[in-house]
């Protein structure tokens, strides 16, 4: 079964099912039983079954299985490091510490030559 979905259009349940299915495919491609992988990850077989079905599991469980499968490096692609390279920091100034609300620009009146004055010749 293929678990290719458009993540930008999917809801959380669909994404969970796709990720769980992909983990199951990886487990099977490595010829691991659910029992073996669960033991390596330090979780119960039932929890692993829930993960592979896309049912609710904790983030810790998800990470444990990634580590047990040796694919935790995939997290770098999922959430890349947001920090700016040191060379770029020099040009940008201080590193951002918190978010700031977006300010609404004040509307300014349009002007044109001759506004606001009279030119009596």
N, C-alpha and C positions, 0 to 999 in steps of 0.2 A: 504494500500500500504506500502511496506517495503522500508526503506531508508538506507539499509545497503550497503555501498560501500567500496571499498578499497581506502582509502584516499591517500595512497602512489602512486596510479596509476591515480587518478582523476585530472581533470583540475579544475580551479577556479569556472567555471560555474556549474560543476557537484557537487562540494563540497557545493556551495551556495544552490543549489536545495535540496540536501540531508539535510543540516542543517535547511533550511526553512521548509521542510516537517516534520522533527522531531519536530520543534517548534509547528507546526500546530497540530501534534498528541498529544503533551503534553497539548496544549490548550484544545483540544477536550476531552481528558481524564479527565480534570478538569471541564468539562461542562461549559466552558467560550465561549461566543460569541466573534467574532472579535471586535465588538463594545466595549464590556466590557474590553477586554485585551488592546485594543488601548487606552481607557480612562485611565486605570490603569498605562499604560506605558507613557502616555502623548504624544502620537503620533496620527496621523490620521489613520482611517480605511484603507485608500488607501495605506499608507506606510506599515501597517501591512500585507496587501494582497501581496504587493511587496516582503516583507521579506519571507512570507510563500511560495511564488513561486520561491524564490531564485534569484530574481532580485536585482539589485544594491541598497543597502541601506547603510547608514553610520554606522560606528562602534558604535557611540553613540546610534543609534536606536537599534542595536543588543543588546547592554548592557542594555538599558532601558527595553526591552522585557524580557531578562533573569531575571532582578530584579523583574519585575512585576509577572513573573511566579515563583519566589522564587528559581531559579536554578543558581544564579550567582556563587555559589560555584563550579560549573562545570568549571569555568575559571581557577581554580587552577590546574586542570588536564591538561587543554589545554596548559597553560604556567606556569609551576612550577617555584617557586622562584629560581633563579640561584645562589643566594649567598651561600657561603659555611658555614657550621655550625661553630660556634665559636671555638670549640675544634679542628676542622680541620685547622682553620686559623693559629693557633700557629705553626703547622708543616709546613705550606706553606709559611709563611712570609706575605708580604704585599698583600692587596686585589688588584686585577687587575682593573685599571682605564680606559685603552683603549687597543685596539687590536694592535698588531705589525705584520708587514708583515713577512711571512715565509722566512727565509734565505735559499738560495741554498747552499748546502755543496760544498766546493771546492774539485775538484777531486784530489786525491793524487795518485802518481804513485805507482804501486805495487813494492815491493822489495822482494828479496830473498837473502839468504846467498851467499856471494861471489859477489854481485853486487857492481860495482863501484871501485873495487880494483883488483889488480893482486896478485897472490900468487905464486911467482917464487921461487921454491925450488932448 
